[in-house]
Amino acid sequence: LPRFEAGDLLAIVPPGSSQPRFYSLASGSKDGFLEICVRKHPGGLCSGMLHGLHPGQQIAAFVQANPHFRPASGKAPVILIGAGAGIGPLAGFIRNNTDKYPMYLYWGGRDPASDFLYEPELGEYLADRRLTQLHAVFSRVKEGGYVQDRVLDHASQIRRLIENGAQILVCGSRAMATGIMHAVDGILSPLNLDVQTLKLQGRYREDVFGSA
């Protein structure tokens, strides 16, 4: 395998298309495997092909570096925010947090009975302190909500972490990322800070994709 890290991109060219689709990697080359998290979209040419693969089949793909989407080096806290398949690289960052720096994961799914992605691994990461806190929320359950709701529920904690130098990494759909940006802007306003300022400081990084 070529050298790659969690947060880099796997470009897959589905049969019948000349345009690659990009998926964020949940693993690094040192893990010894290449892992992505893919939601099957109705009529999706690439996601449908991937979900129909059988062991031993081959696909056309290449790795593209994405150095701007990964935690910065150092001991500052890391706030990971995502929804759906966007959890892939976030889980990879946690897996690689062997020095056990503070990491907080906010993630939204649909139903914990069917799509609590990486649930066993996240439990292990909490137990060995690679993950400091897990805050999951589901939209299709009674009194459910979305990840931006859970972020707003923890506004004071997030504000305190940002004051202590924390960085934020967001992965998921463009609509979700927009909602998170508005929520974080509101959280930071008492500090006379906003998302744009954090972006300029390299402390707010996004990996977003369309809804289809």
C-alpha positions in Angstrom: 0.0 0.0 0.0 1.1 3.6 -0.5 1.6 5.8 2.6 -1.6 7.4 3.8 -3.2 8.6 7.0 -6.7 8.8 8.3 -8.4 11.8 6.8 -6.7 11.3 3.4 -9.0 10.5 0.5 -9.6 7.3 -1.5 -10.7 8.2 -5.0 -12.7 5.4 -6.6 -13.7 5.3 -10.3 -16.9 3.3 -10.7 -17.4 1.3 -14.0 -19.0 3.4 -16.6 -17.7 6.7 -15.3 -14.6 8.7 -15.8 -15.1 10.8 -12.7 -13.7 9.5 -9.4 -15.7 9.7 -6.1 -13.8 10.6 -3.0 -14.1 8.9 0.3 -12.4 9.9 3.5 -10.1 7.2 4.9 -10.7 5.8 8.4 -7.3 4.1 8.5 -3.6 4.8 8.0 -1.1 2.7 6.1 0.5 1.6 9.4 -2.8 -0.1 10.3 -2.2 -2.5 7.4 -5.6 -2.0 5.8 -7.5 0.5 3.9 -10.9 1.4 5.4 -13.7 3.7 4.3 -17.3 4.1 5.6 -19.9 4.3 2.8 -23.6 4.9 3.0 -25.6 3.4 0.1 -27.5 6.1 -1.7 -30.6 5.2 -3.9 -29.3 5.2 -7.5 -25.8 6.0 -6.4 -23.4 4.6 -9.0 -20.4 4.3 -6.8 -22.0 3.5 -3.5 -24.2 0.9 -5.1 -21.1 -0.7 -6.7 -19.2 -0.7 -3.5 -22.1 -2.3 -1.5 -22.4 -5.0 -4.2 -18.7 -6.1 -4.0 -17.7 -9.6 -3.0 -14.4 -10.7 -1.6 -11.7 -11.0 -4.3 -13.3 -8.4 -6.6 -11.1 -5.5 -7.7 -11.9 -1.8 -8.2 -10.0 1.1 -9.7 -8.9 3.6 -7.0 -6.0 5.8 -5.9 -5.1 7.6 -2.7 -5.0 11.4 -2.6 -3.4 13.2 0.3 -5.6 15.6 2.4 -3.1 17.1 4.8 -5.4 20.0 5.8 -7.9 17.6 7.4 -6.3 16.0 10.4 -5.6 17.0 14.0 -2.7 19.4 14.4 0.3 18.1 16.3 0.5 19.0 20.0 -1.5 18.3 23.2 -4.4 20.7 22.6 -7.9 19.1 22.9 -9.6 17.9 19.8 -13.3 18.2 19.2 -14.6 15.8 16.5 -18.0 16.5 15.0 -19.7 14.4 12.3 -22.8 12.6 11.2 -23.5 9.4 9.3 -20.6 8.0 7.3 -18.6 11.1 8.2 -17.6 9.2 11.3 -15.0 7.3 9.3 -12.0 9.6 9.5 -13.0 10.7 13.0 -12.8 7.1 14.2 -9.5 6.9 12.6 -8.2 9.9 14.4 -9.3 8.4 17.7 -7.8 5.0 16.9 -4.4 6.8 16.3 -4.6 8.8 19.5 -2.2 6.5 21.3 -0.8 9.3 23.4 -4.3 9.8 24.7 -4.6 13.5 24.3 -8.1 14.9 25.1 -10.6 14.0 22.3 -14.3 14.6 22.3 -16.6 13.1 19.7 -20.1 14.5 18.8 -21.8 12.3 16.2 -25.3 12.0 14.8 -27.0 8.9 13.3 -30.5 7.8 12.5 -31.3 4.8 14.7 -29.0 3.2 17.3 -30.4 -0.2 16.4 -29.3 0.0 12.8 -26.5 2.5 12.3 -24.6 3.2 15.4 -21.4 3.1 13.4 -18.2 2.0 15.1 -20.1 1.4 18.4 -17.9 -1.5 19.6 -14.6 0.4 18.7 -15.8 3.6 20.4 -16.5 1.7 23.6 -12.9 0.3 23.5 -11.5 3.8 22.9 -13.4 5.2 25.8 -12.2 2.4 28.0 -8.5 2.9 27.1 -8.9 6.7 27.1 -8.0 7.3 23.5 -11.5 8.9 23.5 -12.3 11.3 26.4 -16.1 11.7 25.8 -18.7 10.3 23.3 -21.9 12.2 22.7 -24.1 10.4 20.1 -27.6 11.5 19.1 -30.1 9.9 16.8 -32.8 11.5 14.6 -35.3 8.7 14.2 -36.0 7.9 17.8 -38.4 9.3 20.3 -37.1 12.7 21.5 -34.3 12.4 19.0 -32.2 15.1 17.5 -29.3 16.1 15.3 -25.6 16.5 16.1 -25.8 20.3 16.2 -28.4 19.9 19.0 -25.9 17.9 21.0 -23.2 20.4 20.3 -25.5 23.2 21.6 -26.3 21.1 24.7 -22.6 21.2 25.5 -22.0 24.9 24.6 -20.2 25.7 27.9 -17.9 22.8 27.7 -17.0 23.5 24.0 -16.4 27.2 24.8 -14.1 26.2 27.6 -12.2 23.8 25.4 -11.8 26.5 22.7 -10.4 28.9 25.4 -7.9 26.2 26.2 -6.7 26.0 22.6 -8.9 23.2 21.3 -9.3 22.6 17.6 -12.5 21.4 15.8 -12.7 18.9 12.9 -16.0 18.4 11.1 -16.9 15.6 8.7 -20.2 14.9 7.0 -22.7 16.4 4.6 -22.5 20.0 3.6 -25.9 20.7 5.2 -24.7 19.3 8.5 -21.5 21.2 8.4 -23.4 24.5 7.8 -25.6 23.8 10.8 -22.5 23.0 12.9 -20.9 26.3 11.8 -23.9 28.3 12.8 -24.0 26.5 16.2 -20.3 27.0 16.9 -20.5 30.7 15.9 -23.2 31.1 18.5 -21.2 29.3 21.1 -18.1 31.4 20.5 -19.8 34.8 20.4 -19.3 35.5 24.1 -15.5 35.0 23.5 -15.6 37.5 20.6 -14.6 34.6 18.4 -16.2 33.0 15.3 -15.6 30.0 13.0 -13.8 32.1 10.4 -11.3 33.2 13.0 -10.7 29.6 14.0 -10.3 28.6 10.4 -7.6 31.3 9.9 -5.8 29.9 13.0 -6.0 26.4 11.6 -8.2 25.3 14.4 -11.4 24.6 12.5 -11.1 22.1 9.6 -13.8 20.5 7.5 -14.2 17.5 5.2 -17.7 17.9 3.7 -19.5 16.3 0.8 -22.8 16.6 -1.0 -25.9 14.8 0.2 -26.0 12.4 -2.8 
